[in-house]
Amino acid sequence: VSKDFVEAAHRRNLKVHVWTINETADMQRLVEMNVDGIMTDYPDRLLNLLNKTIIIK
């Protein structure tokens, strides 16, 4: 999944969900791309990342 892909999908009112993203660095990259959903085997990692992202913004 690339930023261009996500932007093109959003222009067409499509949602982008990604599966089995287990590495924090990959989660961060996808959050920054504004994907609509991230499925992971480690929801605690994603929650920690999202909490940090919200605090920073």
N, C-alpha and C positions, 0 to 999 in steps of 0.2 A: 504494500500500500504506500502510495506516495502522496505528498501534499497536493500535487496537481490532480490526482485521482479523487481525493476527498473533495476538493473544491469543485471539480466537474460534477460529481455526484450531488453535492449540495445545490448547485445551480439548477439541477433537474429535480430538486425537492426529494432526493433520495437520501436515505440514511446509510451510514457506513458503520458496520459492526465488525470487530475483529476477534478471532478466537485463539485461545491458548497462548496468551501473551504472559509469560512467566518471569521475564527479566525486567527489573525496574527501569533500566535504561530504555528498553523498548516501550514500556508503558509511558515513560516521560515523552518520548518522541511522538507517540500516537496522541497523547493528550494535547501536545503542542500543535498537532495537525488538525485538532478539533474533530476527531472521530466521534461517533455518536454512542458507541458502546464498546467496552473491552471485557472479554470473557477471559478468566484466568483461574489457574489452580491455586493461586495465592492471593485471595482477596485482601488479606491484611497488608500486603505490600502495596497494592493499588490504593487502598484507603489511606495509608500513611502518605503516599505520594500526593494524593488529592488534597489531603489536609494541609500539607506543606505548600502546595500550589495556591490554595485559597488564602493562606496566611501571607504569602509573599505578595500576592496581587492586592 
